[in-house]
């Protein structure tokens, strides 16, 4: 299976990380080879990837937001949970993992991947079924951060059980009577942050497995934060906590 | 000028806040009047708004994400900066304002509005030219939070000058050599947070007017957070700071 990654940052990160196979690079024949485009062409040359200058229309047929570039690659290189646990061990820092319970919106999933990579998680777990996988649209929304992050697709309840066995403290983001303010929870040990779906939050079984349910203090009149923003705030809070206390 | 607001939360918030004129409500004739839809129909009846049950296709022609509902309204009710400053005075809390310097993406602008409303800003200032205004797509992306927030469209440099005259501490989000970690800046006095565009950050003149430039500590390999996430984290940080110290 092959797919097309488009957009300058996504293509650049793909090439830089080298976790996929690369088949072909298409560039808009009227784009100038400056900035990120120049970086991409240099890497493509070094890796001996075939480059074709094409008409803009060819790229528009592949994806709406192509920014003059499309890279044909193998599909997203999912890892298994052991690869993530190995990375935890190698890093010598306490475990820091993001678990996604049913995010549906590709833009939100991409945004969460970007934040997770930036705040230094060891890896991310997404559900095996129903929810969005790491499609080219998600890669694009993550600005290519997906290529750096280790992502496992598996049953979420089973993943949480495994992480708990390895000593993770599991903090789910949600609003209910048992929830504690995010500010009051200590986030600097071995940690898995669980983010639920837009609109419905965490599924019951997943929620029951969490050691803590945390809410983000809100003062406004509308019901809830964007799911990707809420997750990103929790990751930021954890990253700061861990840095200060390490 | 009239426009169509679509989606259950956006329509509900519009009706609830009553800052626009309402002309007509269209609902998908196959939608059941439950949950949010029931709330909407009750308000429409009370306000004597004409309701029409229509075929789904009629709604799809208005907007892609209609969720079975569209409300015809007057355009977005911008306020002037004095209305925001009045709200600051009435609230008896120190000024808390979000200033947007050139966000282009409607999804990001909507997400920032949603976060700003939730974290209790007194108002928001967006540029008069070039950048996105509060279109129905932005209302939708804000999940209707735009209807609660006071938003002024004006020259950003002039707005910052006026806010400074009223005693605001102006904190711009950006990355450069002079930037300080967001965690090290005191955010609990009179405050204006300035968020720059995706990709380019703050414009030079705007940056020079800031009292502080703050960065969000990042540990990953990709270049930067999504602009709406970065802005939301700064607002969260400020909201928590202010709550704890008030």
Interface residues (C-beta under 8 A of the other chain):
Chain A: X9 X13 X107 X111 X114 X115 X117 X118 X119 X120 X143 X144 X145 X148 X183 X216 X217 X218 X219 X220 X221 X222 X223 X224 X225 X226 X228 X229 X232 X233 X236 X239 X240 X243 X244
Chain B: X9 X13 X107 X111 X114 X115 X117 X118 X119 X120 X143 X144 X145 X148 X183 X216 X217 X218 X219 X220 X221 X222 X223 X224 X225 X226 X228 X229 X232 X233 X236 X239 X240 X243 X244
